[in-house]
């Protein structure tokens, strides 16, 4: 058996959203790949149930159940597409994406891995939504809903709307890009453009995925069929599962860790304090730059994770692009032990309470630097306690 440290720590896991419809001609055979950290860093210590931790040391009260996200107009539903009821909440440990359709025998091999309880086949592609490149999944609403965050999983109206051809946007994309419920967006794929009604703002729970449509709509847009898998294996050892999935899927398929691991990863070396001070200086140099969804440059603006990835990269330190992945980019530390340069995280997405949705960099003495949200600029502010998830010390 391969050493899990050698096989995982030495591998760069890439999240391929498969194809793009942009360029001079539709280029659906050209994969778009976003680098993710080595799998060992993705498997950093921590658990899903850390939301609600007060960084000043006391636990916040258990939150009341989150209501289902709103939909555009429930009375407009035709009810002519059957959607199975919500059965049970199912976890997502890994998300796998290939450049083209996965063969049946490969999917069968994944289903046969010890510890794997459920495998969903979905369609994944990078398409244009009102001209902005956006990662989209084509799903069967009846089955995918069981793997979605509970607030939306239990809503029959959300999945009925998707089944009838509407689009569900993530909470971030819907709100930050001001794509209101009931409005129409133009979705551009390899076979042209389709106007779809924005049905809800509901985060999928899979980092980097910002929209859900039915598989029928995905086929209409020309998205690759069955090129991605949602893997549920709640009791599996994530290290062993990674090795088994890699063997079954092959080198062309990319794996994204979705779950938080219960055991620490191979630690690596903490970024030296001298480098951290330079990273902070780069971030402080961007104070006043506007928040822009998807922004990752001083000229184009920053979102929260884009700012920190940029600041670390100026000193040659690579961290992931997506906030939920940055949560798995180092060693978890208690807030009372936090140091300058540690990353601070929050679970503040009301449509996905377990999802890491915001990040800032700690400056010490209860202060942090962040790119907050649309309408605000990069700023220094006090550390907020509401929905605080924890702190991470970046390691290389």
CORKA-V96672 format. One record per pair of residues at least 24 apart in sequence whose ideal C-beta (glycine too) atoms are under 6 Angstrom apart, sorted by the first residue. I is the first residue (numbers start at 1). J is the second residue. If there is no record, write none. Layout:
((I:J) (I:J))
This chain:
((4:239) (5:266) (7:243) (8:39) (8:40) (8:242) (9:38) (9:40) (9:266) (11:39) (12:38) (13:39) (13:255) (14:254) (15:254) (15:256) (16:97) (16:254) (17:124) (17:126) (17:135) (18:99) (18:124) (18:125) (18:224) (18:227) (19:125) (20:126) (21:127) (21:188) (21:189) (21:190) (26:190) (28:190) (31:99) (32:126) (34:321) (36:320) (36:325) (37:320) (37:329) (39:242) (40:265) (40:266) (41:265) (41:329) (42:257) (42:328) (43:238) (43:261) (43:265) (44:265) (44:328) (45:264) (45:332) (46:260) (46:332) (47:260) (48:260) (48:354) (50:389) (50:390) (51:347) (51:389) (53:388) (54:385) (55:335) (55:383) (55:385) (55:388) (66:151) (66:350) (66:353) (68:151) (68:155) (69:152) (69:200) (69:201) (69:202) (69:351) (71:157) (71:161) (71:199) (71:200) (72:181) (72:182) (72:199) (74:157) (77:160) (78:164) (81:163) (81:164) (83:141) (83:142) (83:159) (83:160) (83:163) (84:142) (86:145) (86:153) (86:154) (87:146) (89:150) (90:118) (90:146) (90:147) (90:232) (91:232) (91:234) (92:147) (92:230) (92:232) (92:258) (93:231) (93:233) (93:259) (94:231) (94:255) (95:206) (95:230) (95:256) (95:258) (96:229) (96:249) (96:253) (96:255) (97:124) (97:228) (97:254) (98:227) (98:252) (98:253) (100:224) (100:227) (101:224) (101:225) (101:226) (101:227) (102:226) (109:248) (110:248) (113:244) (115:233) (115:236) (116:233) (117:232) (118:232) (119:229) (119:231) (120:230) (121:226) (122:228) (123:215) (123:218) (123:223) (123:225) (124:227) (124:228) (125:223) (127:187) (127:188) (127:189) (128:188) (129:185) (129:187) (130:185) (130:186) (134:210) (134:211) (135:208) (135:209) (135:210) (136:211) (137:209) (137:212) (138:213) (138:215) (138:218) (138:223) (139:212) (140:215) (147:230) (149:205) (149:352) (151:351) (152:202) (152:351) (158:200) (161:199) (162:212) (162:214) (163:214) (165:217) (166:197) (166:199) (167:196) (167:211) (167:213) (168:199) (168:200) (168:202) (168:212) (169:198) (169:201) (169:211) (170:203) (170:210) (171:201) (171:203) (171:349) (171:351) (173:210) (174:201) (176:293) (176:374) (177:293) (189:221) (189:222) (190:222) (191:222) (202:351) (203:349) (203:351) (203:352) (203:355) (205:352) (205:355) (206:258) (207:322) (207:324) (207:325) (208:322) (268:395) (268:396) (269:396) (270:393) (270:395) (271:317) (271:394) (275:315) (276:341) (278:315) (279:311) (279:312) (279:315) (282:311) (282:314) (283:311) (283:361) (283:369) (286:378) (287:378) (288:377) (289:378) (290:377) (291:371) (291:373) (291:374) (291:376) (302:371) (303:371) (304:358) (304:359) (304:371) (305:359) (307:371) (308:361) (323:356) (323:359) (324:356) (326:359) (327:356) (329:394) (330:392) (330:393) (330:394) (330:395) (331:393) (331:395) (332:390) (332:392) (333:391) (333:393) (335:391) (338:362) (338:391) (340:364) (342:391) (342:393) (343:392) (344:368) (344:391) (345:389) (345:390) (346:387) (346:388) (346:389) (347:387) (347:389) (348:387))
